[in-house]
Amino acid sequence: MTQVRILLTLGLLLTSRVSWGECVTLQLSATTGRASVVFSGTVANVAVNPGSAWPGTTVNFEVDRVWKGTISEKFVLYTFSRTAERFEFTAGTKYMVLAHSQTAEEREQMGVYSMLPIFVVGPCGDGTREFWIVSAAEIGELGSGYAPTVRQVFGAGGGNRTHTHR
């Protein structure tokens, strides 16, 4: 009985530590189902989102491949975090991006409104990672993907008038 209590106590301590301060990167196949868009691209620019109630950025991408969603060659998404764990993008770095559609709560807290869909990468990246980390086997599981559309969509940092900040 004492061993069971010790194991339960250790389990609770370890679980609370992981859930409060650690981001765990899962295999792509485990995270793509929840994503609204999946693409690879290089960050052209990262800017602070001035309208956000929480730390957040506007990230402009030059997209080279798409696996899910309708993504243009030039694409904008937003980062947003209510915790100390933030996913940070670096200009000039290529990423495999998994992002979700902005929720109503995020719209209010981020201060970004649009008639077009807005995509967000959450605190731990929603499965996003630098492209060099993605294995050939993971890309093979995703399939060949397709080219981005030619239509260019720029966010608040790029002058698109459909995006507004409070």
Secondary structure by P-SEA (a helix, b strand, c coil): caaaaaaaaaaaaaaaaaaccbbbbcccccccccccbbbbbbbcccccccccccbbbbbbbbcccccccccccbbbbbbbbccccccccccccccbbbbbcccaaaaaaaccccccbbbbbccccccccccccccaaaaaaaccccccccbbbbcccccccccccc
